[in-house]
Amino acid sequence: MHYVLKVDIGGVKGVMAPLVGKPPPDSHVWILGGTAPAFVKSEQPLFNEGPMWRIELVSPAWPKPGR
């Protein structure tokens, strides 16, 4: 499942952010469904005005026996 997380800034700052070109970007999170849901990937800034980071799961590369 793909979730889009939108930040809602209230008050005067919420009105001013789009006007000055600094609305917070949407965060995207992918979750594998089923009886045991699992994190798959996310794309989001990790701090205010930071770059977009992509965090994904990777499979381990196990050494072959005898090496």
PDB file of N, H, CA, C and O in Angstrom:
ATOM      1  N   MET A   1       0.835  -1.167   0.000  1.00  0.00           N
ATOM      2  CA  MET A   1       0.000   0.000   0.000  1.00  0.00           C
ATOM      3  C   MET A   1       0.886   1.237   0.000  1.00  0.00           C
ATOM      4  O   MET A   1       1.942   1.258   0.632  1.00  0.00           O
ATOM      5  N   HIS A   2       0.457   2.241  -0.696  1.00  0.00           N
ATOM      6  H   HIS A   2      -0.401   2.225  -1.209  1.00  0.00           H
ATOM      7  CA  HIS A   2       1.185   3.508  -0.795  1.00  0.00           C
ATOM      8  C   HIS A   2       0.411   4.560  -0.011  1.00  0.00           C
ATOM      9  O   HIS A   2      -0.758   4.818  -0.298  1.00  0.00           O
ATOM     10  N   TYR A   3       1.060   5.167   0.979  1.00  0.00           N
ATOM     11  H   TYR A   3       2.010   4.958   1.213  1.00  0.00           H
ATOM     12  CA  TYR A   3       0.452   6.220   1.781  1.00  0.00           C
ATOM     13  C   TYR A   3       1.139   7.543   1.460  1.00  0.00           C
ATOM     14  O   TYR A   3       2.362   7.597   1.333  1.00  0.00           O
ATOM     15  N   VAL A   4       0.354   8.606   1.330  1.00  0.00           N
ATOM     16  H   VAL A   4      -0.640   8.562   1.433  1.00  0.00           H
ATOM     17  CA  VAL A   4       0.886   9.948   1.149  1.00  0.00           C
ATOM     18  C   VAL A   4       0.533  10.733   2.400  1.00  0.00           C
ATOM     19  O   VAL A   4      -0.642  10.916   2.717  1.00  0.00           O
ATOM     20  N   LEU A   5       1.552  11.195   3.104  1.00  0.00           N
ATOM     21  H   LEU A   5       2.507  11.046   2.846  1.00  0.00           H
ATOM     22  CA  LEU A   5       1.366  11.940   4.339  1.00  0.00           C
ATOM     23  C   LEU A   5       1.534  13.423   4.046  1.00  0.00           C
ATOM     24  O   LEU A   5       2.584  13.853   3.569  1.00  0.00           O
ATOM     25  N   LYS A   6       0.507  14.194   4.329  1.00  0.00           N
ATOM     26  H   LYS A   6      -0.347  13.844   4.716  1.00  0.00           H
ATOM     27  CA  LYS A   6       0.527  15.628   4.075  1.00  0.00           C
ATOM     28  C   LYS A   6       0.594  16.358   5.406  1.00  0.00           C
ATOM     29  O   LYS A   6      -0.151  16.044   6.334  1.00  0.00           O
ATOM     30  N   VAL A   7       1.490  17.332   5.496  1.00  0.00           N
ATOM     31  H   VAL A   7       2.096  17.587   4.743  1.00  0.00           H
ATOM     32  CA  VAL A   7       1.632  18.132   6.705  1.00  0.00           C
ATOM     33  C   VAL A   7       0.651  19.294   6.617  1.00  0.00           C
ATOM     34  O   VAL A   7       0.619  20.018   5.622  1.00  0.00           O
ATOM     35  N   ASP A   8      -0.147  19.465   7.666  1.00  0.00           N
ATOM     36  H   ASP A   8      -0.121  18.877   8.474  1.00  0.00           H
ATOM     37  CA  ASP A   8      -1.105  20.562   7.720  1.00  0.00           C
ATOM     38  C   ASP A   8      -0.630  21.560   8.768  1.00  0.00           C
ATOM     39  O   ASP A   8      -0.673  21.285   9.967  1.00  0.00           O
ATOM     40  N   ILE A   9      -0.177  22.718   8.303  1.00  0.00           N
ATOM     41  H   ILE A   9      -0.141  22.941   7.329  1.00  0.00           H
ATOM     42  CA  ILE A   9       0.279  23.763   9.209  1.00  0.00           C
ATOM     43  C   ILE A   9      -0.900  24.694   9.451  1.00  0.00           C
ATOM     44  O   ILE A   9      -1.488  25.220   8.506  1.00  0.00           O
ATOM     45  N   GLY A  10      -1.236  24.890  10.688  1.00  0.00           N
ATOM     46  H   GLY A  10      -0.758  24.463  11.455  1.00  0.00           H
ATOM     47  CA  GLY A  10      -2.369  25.751  11.007  1.00  0.00           C
ATOM     48  C   GLY A  10      -1.954  27.189  11.263  1.00  0.00           C
ATOM     49  O   GLY A  10      -0.769  27.505  11.371  1.00  0.00           O
ATOM     50  N   GLY A  11      -2.943  28.042  11.357  1.00  0.00           N
ATOM     51  H   GLY A  11      -3.906  27.785  11.270  1.00  0.00           H
ATOM     52  CA  GLY A  11      -2.710  29.431  11.729  1.00  0.00           C
ATOM     53  C   GLY A  11      -2.089  30.260  10.627  1.00  0.00           C
ATOM     54  O   GLY A  11      -2.175  29.925   9.445  1.00  0.00           O
ATOM     55  N   VAL A  12      -1.463  31.348  11.035  1.00  0.00           N
ATOM     56  H   VAL A  12      -1.393  31.620  11.995  1.00  0.00           H
ATOM     57  CA  VAL A  12      -0.858  32.294  10.101  1.00  0.00           C
ATOM     58  C   VAL A  12       0.285  31.645   9.326  1.00  0.00           C
ATOM     59  O   VAL A  12       0.446  31.912   8.135  1.00  0.00           O
ATOM     60  N   LYS A  13       1.086  30.794   9.983  1.00  0.00           N
ATOM     61  H   LYS A  13       0.955  30.578  10.950  1.00  0.00           H
ATOM     62  CA  LYS A  13       2.200  30.129   9.295  1.00  0.00           C
ATOM     63  C   LYS A  13       1.691  29.235   8.172  1.00  0.00           C
ATOM     64  O   LYS A  13       2.337  29.125   7.130  1.00  0.00           O
ATOM     65  N   GLY A  14       0.547  28.598   8.369  1.00  0.00           N
ATOM     66  H   GLY A  14       0.022  28.687   9.216  1.00  0.00           H
ATOM     67  CA  GLY A  14      -0.031  27.745   7.334  1.00  0.00           C
ATOM     68  C   GLY A  14      -0.480  28.522   6.113  1.00  0.00           C
ATOM     69  O   GLY A  14      -0.435  28.011   4.994  1.00  0.00           O
ATOM     70  N   VAL A  15      -0.915  29.765   6.326  1.00  0.00           N
ATOM     71  H   VAL A  15      -0.951  30.180   7.235  1.00  0.00           H
ATOM     72  CA  VAL A  15      -1.318  30.621   5.210  1.00  0.00           C
ATOM     73  C   VAL A  15      -0.089  31.190   4.510  1.00  0.00           C
ATOM     74  O   VAL A  15      -0.083  31.322   3.287  1.00  0.00           O
ATOM     75  N   MET A  16       0.943  31.525   5.264  1.00  0.00           N
ATOM     76  H   MET A  16       0.938  31.417   6.259  1.00  0.00           H
ATOM     77  CA  MET A  16       2.124  32.184   4.713  1.00  0.00           C
ATOM     78  C   MET A  16       3.064  31.225   3.979  1.00  0.00           C
ATOM     79  O   MET A  16       3.717  31.631   3.018  1.00  0.00           O
ATOM     80  N   ALA A  17       3.147  29.972   4.406  1.00  0.00           N
ATOM     81  H   ALA A  17       2.616  29.642   5.187  1.00  0.00           H
ATOM     82  CA  ALA A  17       4.106  29.023   3.820  1.00  0.00           C
ATOM     83  C   ALA A  17       3.967  28.905   2.303  1.00  0.00           C
ATOM     84  O   ALA A  17       4.979  29.019   1.611  1.00  0.00           O
ATOM     85  N   PRO A  18       2.781  28.683   1.749  1.00  0.00           N
ATOM     86  CA  PRO A  18       2.673  28.589   0.282  1.00  0.00           C
ATOM     87  C   PRO A  18       2.972  29.920  -0.409  1.00  0.00           C
ATOM     88  O   PRO A  18       3.486  29.936  -1.528  1.00  0.00           O
ATOM     89  N   LEU A  19       2.655  31.030   0.250  1.00  0.00           N
ATOM     90  H   LEU A  19       2.238  31.017   1.159  1.00  0.00           H
ATOM     91  CA  LEU A  19       2.881  32.338  -0.365  1.00  0.00           C
ATOM     92  C   LEU A  19       4.359  32.658  -0.528  1.00  0.00           C
ATOM     93  O   LEU A  19       4.751  33.312  -1.494  1.00  0.00           O
ATOM     94  N   VAL A  20       5.182  32.201   0.411  1.00  0.00           N
ATOM     95  H   VAL A  20       4.864  31.670   1.197  1.00  0.00           H
ATOM     96  CA  VAL A  20       6.622  32.459   0.321  1.00  0.00           C
ATOM     97  C   VAL A  20       7.369  31.292  -0.325  1.00  0.00           C
ATOM     98  O   VAL A  20       8.599  31.299  -0.386  1.00  0.00           O
ATOM     99  N   GLY A  21       6.626  30.287  -0.808  1.00  0.00           N
ATOM    100  H   GLY A  21       5.628  30.282  -0.758  1.00  0.00           H
ATOM    101  CA  GLY A  21       7.243  29.167  -1.525  1.00  0.00           C
ATOM    102  C   GLY A  21       7.893  28.135  -0.635  1.00  0.00           C
ATOM    103  O   GLY A  21       8.837  27.468  -1.059  1.00  0.00           O
ATOM    104  N   LYS A  22       7.411  27.981   0.603  1.00  0.00           N
ATOM    105  H   LYS A  22       6.644  28.523   0.947  1.00  0.00           H
ATOM    106  CA  LYS A  22       8.004  27.001   1.509  1.00  0.00           C
ATOM    107  C   LYS A  22       6.964  26.067   2.132  1.00  0.00           C
ATOM    108  O   LYS A  22       7.006  25.819   3.337  1.00  0.00           O
ATOM    109  N   PRO A  23       6.036  25.549   1.334  1.00  0.00           N
ATOM    110  CA  PRO A  23       5.128  24.559   1.928  1.00  0.00           C
ATOM    111  C   PRO A  23       5.887  23.249   2.149  1.00  0.00           C
ATOM    112  O   PRO A  23       6.731  22.893   1.327  1.00  0.00           O
ATOM    113  N   PRO A  24       5.612  22.530   3.226  1.00  0.00           N
ATOM    114  CA  PRO A  24       6.323  21.259   3.447  1.00  0.00           C
ATOM    115  C   PRO A  24       5.945  20.236   2.377  1.00  0.00           C
ATOM    116  O   PRO A  24       4.774  20.126   2.013  1.00  0.00           O
ATOM    117  N   PRO A  25       6.931  19.483   1.868  1.00  0.00           N
ATOM    118  CA  PRO A  25       6.621  18.476   0.841  1.00  0.00           C
ATOM    119  C   PRO A  25       5.870  17.288   1.441  1.00  0.00           C
ATOM    120  O   PRO A  25       5.939  17.030   2.643  1.00  0.00           O
ATOM    121  N   ASP A  26       5.160  16.580   0.586  1.00  0.00           N
ATOM    122  H   ASP A  26       5.104  16.789  -0.390  1.00  0.00           H
ATOM    123  CA  ASP A  26       4.457  15.369   1.018  1.00  0.00           C
ATOM    124  C   ASP A  26       5.467  14.262   1.292  1.00  0.00           C
ATOM    125  O   ASP A  26       6.511  14.182   0.645  1.00  0.00           O
ATOM    126  N   SER A  27       5.143  13.418   2.252  1.00  0.00           N
ATOM    127  H   SER A  27       4.295  13.483   2.778  1.00  0.00           H
ATOM    128  CA  SER A  27       5.951  12.230   2.532  1.00  0.00           C
ATOM    129  C   SER A  27       5.244  11.018   1.939  1.00  0.00           C
ATOM    130  O   SER A  27       4.021  10.910   2.019  1.00  0.00           O
ATOM    131  N   HIS A  28       6.010  10.104   1.343  1.00  0.00           N
ATOM    132  H   HIS A  28       7.004  10.191   1.277  1.00  0.00           H
ATOM    133  CA  HIS A  28       5.450   8.893   0.742  1.00  0.00           C
ATOM    134  C   HIS A  28       6.012   7.682   1.477  1.00  0.00           C
ATOM    135  O   HIS A  28       7.219   7.568   1.690  1.00  0.00           O
ATOM    136  N   VAL A  29       5.102   6.775   1.860  1.00  0.00           N
ATOM    137  H   VAL A  29       4.122   6.868   1.687  1.00  0.00           H
ATOM    138  CA  VAL A  29       5.500   5.561   2.588  1.00  0.00           C
ATOM    139  C   VAL A  29       4.798   4.369   1.942  1.00  0.00           C
ATOM    140  O   VAL A  29       3.596   4.415   1.680  1.00  0.00           O
ATOM    141  N   TRP A  30       5.560   3.298   1.686  1.00  0.00           N
ATOM    142  H   TRP A  30       6.536   3.261   1.899  1.00  0.00           H
ATOM    143  CA  TRP A  30       5.010   2.060   1.137  1.00  0.00           C
ATOM    144  C   TRP A  30       5.092   0.980   2.202  1.00  0.00           C
ATOM    145  O   TRP A  30       6.142   0.766   2.808  1.00  0.00           O
ATOM    146  N   ILE A  31       3.959   0.292   2.425  1.00  0.00           N
ATOM    147  H   ILE A  31       3.106   0.466   1.933  1.00  0.00           H
ATOM    148  CA  ILE A  31       3.852  -0.782   3.414  1.00  0.00           C
ATOM    149  C   ILE A  31       3.316  -2.023   2.721  1.00  0.00           C
ATOM    150  O   ILE A  31       2.346  -1.951   1.966  1.00  0.00           O
ATOM    151  N   LEU A  32       3.948  -3.157   2.977  1.00  0.00           N
ATOM    152  H   LEU A  32       4.735  -3.216   3.590  1.00  0.00           H
ATOM    153  CA  LEU A  32       3.482  -4.432   2.440  1.00  0.00           C
ATOM    154  C   LEU A  32       2.364  -4.932   3.337  1.00  0.00           C
ATOM    155  O   LEU A  32       2.563  -5.091   4.542  1.00  0.00           O
ATOM    156  N   GLY A  33       1.208  -5.178   2.778  1.00  0.00           N
ATOM    157  H   GLY A  33       1.047  -5.048   1.800  1.00  0.00           H
ATOM    158  CA  GLY A  33       0.053  -5.616   3.555  1.00  0.00           C
ATOM    159  C   GLY A  33       0.112  -7.096   3.900  1.00  0.00           C
ATOM    160  O   GLY A  33       1.091  -7.777   3.595  1.00  0.00           O
ATOM    161  N   GLY A  34      -0.927  -7.579   4.528  1.00  0.00           N
ATOM    162  H   GLY A  34      -1.723  -7.026   4.776  1.00  0.00           H
ATOM    163  CA  GLY A  34      -1.016  -8.986   4.894  1.00  0.00           C
ATOM    164  C   GLY A  34      -1.211  -9.145   6.386  1.00  0.00           C
ATOM    165  O   GLY A  34      -1.525  -8.182   7.086  1.00  0.00           O
ATOM    166  N   THR A  35      -1.023 -10.371   6.875  1.00  0.00           N
ATOM    167  H   THR A  35      -0.768 -11.153   6.306  1.00  0.00           H
ATOM    168  CA  THR A  35      -1.214 -10.622   8.310  1.00  0.00           C
ATOM    169  C   THR A  35      -0.116  -9.995   9.151  1.00  0.00           C
ATOM    170  O   THR A  35      -0.331  -9.684  10.323  1.00  0.00           O
ATOM    171  N   ALA A  36       1.053  -9.809   8.565  1.00  0.00           N
ATOM    172  H   ALA A  36       1.228 -10.062   7.613  1.00  0.00           H
ATOM    173  CA  ALA A  36       2.158  -9.149   9.265  1.00  0.00           C
ATOM    174  C   ALA A  36       2.684  -8.016   8.367  1.00  0.00           C
ATOM    175  O   ALA A  36       3.638  -8.228   7.619  1.00  0.00           O
ATOM    176  N   PRO A  37       2.078  -6.815   8.428  1.00  0.00           N
ATOM    177  CA  PRO A  37       2.519  -5.716   7.575  1.00  0.00           C
ATOM    178  C   PRO A  37       3.996  -5.394   7.796  1.00  0.00           C
ATOM    179  O   PRO A  37       4.507  -5.519   8.909  1.00  0.00           O
ATOM    180  N   ALA A  38       4.670  -4.983   6.739  1.00  0.00           N
ATOM    181  H   ALA A  38       4.255  -4.881   5.834  1.00  0.00           H
ATOM    182  CA  ALA A  38       6.098  -4.697   6.826  1.00  0.00           C
ATOM    183  C   ALA A  38       6.418  -3.414   6.056  1.00  0.00           C
ATOM    184  O   ALA A  38       5.795  -3.117   5.037  1.00  0.00           O
ATOM    185  N   PHE A  39       7.390  -2.667   6.555  1.00  0.00           N
ATOM    186  H   PHE A  39       7.896  -2.908   7.383  1.00  0.00           H
ATOM    187  CA  PHE A  39       7.871  -1.461   5.895  1.00  0.00           C
ATOM    188  C   PHE A  39       8.606  -1.855   4.622  1.00  0.00           C
ATOM    189  O   PHE A  39       9.392  -2.803   4.632  1.00  0.00           O
ATOM    190  N   VAL A  40       8.362  -1.137   3.517  1.00  0.00           N
ATOM    191  H   VAL A  40       7.724  -0.367   3.509  1.00  0.00           H
ATOM    192  CA  VAL A  40       9.039  -1.400   2.254  1.00  0.00           C
ATOM    193  C   VAL A  40       9.950  -0.236   1.880  1.00  0.00           C
ATOM    194  O   VAL A  40      11.139  -0.432   1.627  1.00  0.00           O
ATOM    195  N   LYS A  41       9.388   0.993   1.845  1.00  0.00           N
ATOM    196  H   LYS A  41       8.423   1.152   2.051  1.00  0.00           H
ATOM    197  CA  LYS A  41      10.170   2.136   1.373  1.00  0.00           C
ATOM    198  C   LYS A  41       9.514   3.425   1.846  1.00  0.00           C
ATOM    199  O   LYS A  41       8.305   3.467   2.073  1.00  0.00           O
ATOM    200  N   SER A  42      10.321   4.487   1.995  1.00  0.00           N
ATOM    201  H   SER A  42      11.303   4.453   1.810  1.00  0.00           H
ATOM    202  CA  SER A  42       9.781   5.813   2.256  1.00  0.00           C
ATOM    203  C   SER A  42      10.594   6.853   1.505  1.00  0.00           C
ATOM    204  O   SER A  42      11.791   6.677   1.277  1.00  0.00           O
ATOM    205  N   GLU A  43       9.937   7.932   1.125  1.00  0.00           N
ATOM    206  H   GLU A  43       8.965   8.075   1.309  1.00  0.00           H
ATOM    207  CA  GLU A  43      10.576   9.088   0.502  1.00  0.00           C
ATOM    208  C   GLU A  43      10.060  10.311   1.235  1.00  0.00           C
ATOM    209  O   GLU A  43       8.887  10.665   1.117  1.00  0.00           O
ATOM    210  N   GLN A  44      10.948  10.965   2.001  1.00  0.00           N
ATOM    211  H   GLN A  44      11.901  10.677   2.097  1.00  0.00           H
ATOM    212  CA  GLN A  44      10.531  12.103   2.805  1.00  0.00           C
ATOM    213  C   GLN A  44      11.746  12.868   3.308  1.00  0.00           C
ATOM    214  O   GLN A  44      12.832  12.300   3.426  1.00  0.00           O
ATOM    215  N   PRO A  45      11.570  14.156   3.606  1.00  0.00           N
ATOM    216  CA  PRO A  45      12.669  14.887   4.230  1.00  0.00           C
ATOM    217  C   PRO A  45      12.761  14.467   5.697  1.00  0.00           C
ATOM    218  O   PRO A  45      11.738  14.241   6.343  1.00  0.00           O
ATOM    219  N   LEU A  46      13.959  14.364   6.211  1.00  0.00           N
ATOM    220  H   LEU A  46      14.790  14.548   5.686  1.00  0.00           H
ATOM    221  CA  LEU A  46      14.125  13.942   7.597  1.00  0.00           C
ATOM    222  C   LEU A  46      14.231  15.118   8.564  1.00  0.00           C
ATOM    223  O   LEU A  46      14.225  14.924   9.779  1.00  0.00           O
ATOM    224  N   PHE A  47      14.328  16.340   8.030  1.00  0.00           N
ATOM    225  H   PHE A  47      14.333  16.497   7.043  1.00  0.00           H
ATOM    226  CA  PHE A  47      14.334  17.530   8.875  1.00  0.00           C
ATOM    227  C   PHE A  47      13.791  18.707   8.070  1.00  0.00           C
ATOM    228  O   PHE A  47      13.682  18.634   6.847  1.00  0.00           O
ATOM    229  N   ASN A  48      13.457  19.777   8.756  1.00  0.00           N
ATOM    230  H   ASN A  48      13.546  19.836   9.750  1.00  0.00           H
ATOM    231  CA  ASN A  48      12.849  20.939   8.132  1.00  0.00           C
ATOM    232  C   ASN A  48      13.723  21.513   7.022  1.00  0.00           C
ATOM    233  O   ASN A  48      14.900  21.806   7.234  1.00  0.00           O
ATOM    234  N   GLU A  49      13.140  21.671   5.843  1.00  0.00           N
ATOM    235  H   GLU A  49      12.184  21.434   5.671  1.00  0.00           H
ATOM    236  CA  GLU A  49      13.806  22.196   4.653  1.00  0.00           C
ATOM    237  C   GLU A  49      14.991  21.341   4.206  1.00  0.00           C
ATOM    238  O   GLU A  49      15.878  21.829   3.506  1.00  0.00           O
ATOM    239  N   GLY A  50      15.008  20.070   4.607  1.00  0.00           N
ATOM    240  H   GLY A  50      14.287  19.674   5.175  1.00  0.00           H
ATOM    241  CA  GLY A  50      16.074  19.162   4.202  1.00  0.00           C
ATOM    242  C   GLY A  50      15.769  18.506   2.869  1.00  0.00           C
ATOM    243  O   GLY A  50      14.663  18.645   2.348  1.00  0.00           O
ATOM    244  N   PRO A  51      16.740  17.790   2.308  1.00  0.00           N
ATOM    245  CA  PRO A  51      16.520  17.101   1.037  1.00  0.00           C
ATOM    246  C   PRO A  51      15.605  15.888   1.218  1.00  0.00           C
ATOM    247  O   PRO A  51      15.441  15.376   2.325  1.00  0.00           O
ATOM    248  N   MET A  52      15.019  15.444   0.116  1.00  0.00           N
ATOM    249  H   MET A  52      15.153  15.860  -0.784  1.00  0.00           H
ATOM    250  CA  MET A  52      14.190  14.237   0.156  1.00  0.00           C
ATOM    251  C   MET A  52      15.116  13.027   0.282  1.00  0.00           C
ATOM    252  O   MET A  52      16.073  12.887  -0.479  1.00  0.00           O
ATOM    253  N   TRP A  53      14.828  12.177   1.226  1.00  0.00           N
ATOM    254  H   TRP A  53      14.050  12.291   1.844  1.00  0.00           H
ATOM    255  CA  TRP A  53      15.611  10.952   1.435  1.00  0.00           C
ATOM    256  C   TRP A  53      14.752   9.765   1.044  1.00  0.00           C
ATOM    257  O   TRP A  53      13.554   9.734   1.328  1.00  0.00           O
ATOM    258  N   ARG A  54      15.370   8.785   0.389  1.00  0.00           N
ATOM    259  H   ARG A  54      16.343   8.810   0.159  1.00  0.00           H
ATOM    260  CA  ARG A  54      14.697   7.526   0.065  1.00  0.00           C
ATOM    261  C   ARG A  54      15.311   6.449   0.942  1.00  0.00           C
ATOM    262  O   ARG A  54      16.520   6.223   0.912  1.00  0.00           O
ATOM    263  N   ILE A  55      14.471   5.793   1.717  1.00  0.00           N
ATOM    264  H   ILE A  55      13.488   5.977   1.742  1.00  0.00           H
ATOM    265  CA  ILE A  55      14.906   4.717   2.600  1.00  0.00           C
ATOM    266  C   ILE A  55      14.218   3.444   2.127  1.00  0.00           C
ATOM    267  O   ILE A  55      12.990   3.376   2.080  1.00  0.00           O
ATOM    268  N   GLU A  56      15.011   2.435   1.777  1.00  0.00           N
ATOM    269  H   GLU A  56      16.009   2.489   1.815  1.00  0.00           H
ATOM    270  CA  GLU A  56      14.476   1.172   1.257  1.00  0.00           C
ATOM    271  C   GLU A  56      15.120   0.001   1.980  1.00  0.00           C
ATOM    272  O   GLU A  56      16.213   0.117   2.535  1.00  0.00           O
ATOM    273  N   LEU A  57      14.438  -1.105   1.965  1.00  0.00           N
ATOM    274  H   LEU A  57      13.550  -1.200   1.515  1.00  0.00           H
ATOM    275  CA  LEU A  57      15.007  -2.343   2.493  1.00  0.00           C
ATOM    276  C   LEU A  57      15.872  -2.997   1.426  1.00  0.00           C
ATOM    277  O   LEU A  57      15.578  -2.902   0.234  1.00  0.00           O
ATOM    278  N   VAL A  58      16.917  -3.646   1.847  1.00  0.00           N
ATOM    279  H   VAL A  58      17.157  -3.723   2.815  1.00  0.00           H
ATOM    280  CA  VAL A  58      17.767  -4.405   0.929  1.00  0.00           C
ATOM    281  C   VAL A  58      17.933  -5.810   1.484  1.00  0.00           C
ATOM    282  O   VAL A  58      17.823  -6.030   2.690  1.00  0.00           O
ATOM    283  N   SER A  59      18.191  -6.731   0.618  1.00  0.00           N
ATOM    284  H   SER A  59      18.280  -6.552  -0.362  1.00  0.00           H
ATOM    285  CA  SER A  59      18.437  -8.106   1.048  1.00  0.00           C
ATOM    286  C   SER A  59      19.920  -8.274   1.360  1.00  0.00           C
ATOM    287  O   SER A  59      20.765  -7.721   0.656  1.00  0.00           O
ATOM    288  N   PRO A  60      20.242  -9.023   2.396  1.00  0.00           N
ATOM    289  CA  PRO A  60      21.659  -9.243   2.680  1.00  0.00           C
ATOM    290  C   PRO A  60      22.286 -10.128   1.620  1.00  0.00           C
ATOM    291  O   PRO A  60      21.617 -10.996   1.060  1.00  0.00           O
ATOM    292  N   ALA A  61      23.546  -9.918   1.343  1.00  0.00           N
ATOM    293  H   ALA A  61      24.089  -9.213   1.798  1.00  0.00           H
ATOM    294  CA  ALA A  61      24.306 -10.768   0.421  1.00  0.00           C
ATOM    295  C   ALA A  61      25.151 -11.712   1.262  1.00  0.00           C
ATOM    296  O   ALA A  61      26.200 -11.331   1.782  1.00  0.00           O
ATOM    297  N   TRP A  62      24.688 -12.931   1.387  1.00  0.00           N
ATOM    298  H   TRP A  62      23.836 -13.240   0.965  1.00  0.00           H
ATOM    299  CA  TRP A  62      25.378 -13.918   2.212  1.00  0.00           C
ATOM    300  C   TRP A  62      26.543 -14.518   1.439  1.00  0.00           C
ATOM    301  O   TRP A  62      26.405 -14.786   0.246  1.00  0.00           O
ATOM    302  N   PRO A  63      27.690 -14.739   2.084  1.00  0.00           N
ATOM    303  CA  PRO A  63      28.807 -15.381   1.377  1.00  0.00           C
ATOM    304  C   PRO A  63      28.459 -16.834   1.051  1.00  0.00           C
ATOM    305  O   PRO A  63      27.746 -17.503   1.799  1.00  0.00           O
ATOM    306  N   LYS A  64      28.976 -17.297  -0.071  1.00  0.00           N
ATOM    307  H   LYS A  64      29.555 -16.754  -0.678  1.00  0.00           H
ATOM    308  CA  LYS A  64      28.721 -18.694  -0.455  1.00  0.00           C
ATOM    309  C   LYS A  64      29.587 -19.604   0.401  1.00  0.00           C
ATOM    310  O   LYS A  64      30.700 -19.226   0.767  1.00  0.00           O
ATOM    311  N   PRO A  65      29.092 -20.810   0.732  1.00  0.00           N
ATOM    312  CA  PRO A  65      29.867 -21.750   1.562  1.00  0.00           C
ATOM    313  C   PRO A  65      31.206 -22.110   0.894  1.00  0.00           C
ATOM    314  O   PRO A  65      31.272 -22.301  -0.320  1.00  0.00           O
ATOM    315  N   GLY A  66      32.242 -22.198   1.688  1.00  0.00           N
ATOM    316  H   GLY A  66      32.188 -22.043   2.674  1.00  0.00           H
ATOM    317  CA  GLY A  66      33.547 -22.590   1.188  1.00  0.00           C
ATOM    318  C   GLY A  66      34.402 -21.414   0.727  1.00  0.00           C
ATOM    319  O   GLY A  66      35.486 -21.611   0.178  1.00  0.00           O
ATOM    320  N   ARG A  67      33.924 -20.204   0.945  1.00  0.00           N
ATOM    321  H   ARG A  67      33.044 -20.043   1.391  1.00  0.00           H
ATOM    322  CA  ARG A  67      34.743 -19.041   0.530  1.00  0.00           C
ATOM    323  C   ARG A  67      35.128 -18.226   1.710  1.00  0.00           C
ATOM    324  O   ARG A  67      35.813 -17.214   1.564  1.00  0.00           O
TER     325      ARG A  67
END
